[in-house]
Amino acid sequence: MASSPLGRPTRGTTGTNRLRRNDRWIAASPAFRRAADPLVIDLGYGASGVTAFELSTRLQRVRQDAEVLGLELDPARVATANDQLLAVRAGLTPFDPDLRVAFARGGFEVPLPTGRRPAVIRAMNVLRQYDEADVASAWRTTAARLAPGGLLIEGTCDEIGRVASWIDVDHHATPLRFTISLRLAELEHPSIVAERLPKALIHRNVPGERVHALLVDLDREWDRAAALSTFGATQRFLAAVGALRDQGWPVSGGKSRWRLGELTLPWAAVAPLP
């Protein structure tokens, strides 16, 4: 294990169910489902180990052999998570005492003493305090630890997990997809996600940039579909996303994902302009 983990300590706390949308995305991903070794890293899990426990719970519903390793730079946070794990093992929490979870100290270098390579590395709310220029380097360092065909999922969400976005990055550190995930109930405008864009995009939400055009168009179609609110926010979102696709936006997936408040596009559709 590295004596000096790479990265800066995360400042945020950790909320129960904050990363549920991202958990669901990982559980459905081919990188996880088809992995020879379904090891998933929760990088920079925060002040509590709860996100790793929740992730493990959701992944083991899909694959009983799934394992989760939570990594943090701060030794005190690792100690806290390990104390929480003892309570889980003792049956003192709602989590399964047999969850395949562990915690260790580590950063972007993703230390794995046994030489294993994870199928998925999740790094949510980790790069927010970095400069945009630091993103590519962090992707390269972290993605290099992935198994072939593995996935780095890097992004941001709000404190209660109702607004989130992330980028799927492959083991060559090449960004593949961009996803927005929103709680549709009581949603005023989809562009609320502008406050929670990944570091690679958050400063690009300005006229002339692709991600700005996406959010403008999505808000417009959301407003145009207002009459469908009578049938619920889900129907309104389905109509808005369908209209985006009809306009030429390369929206991927289908209604089963859109119903969850998810919108995914190839990275090229939103990538920052040179």
Disulfide bonds with the S-S distance in Angstrom:
none
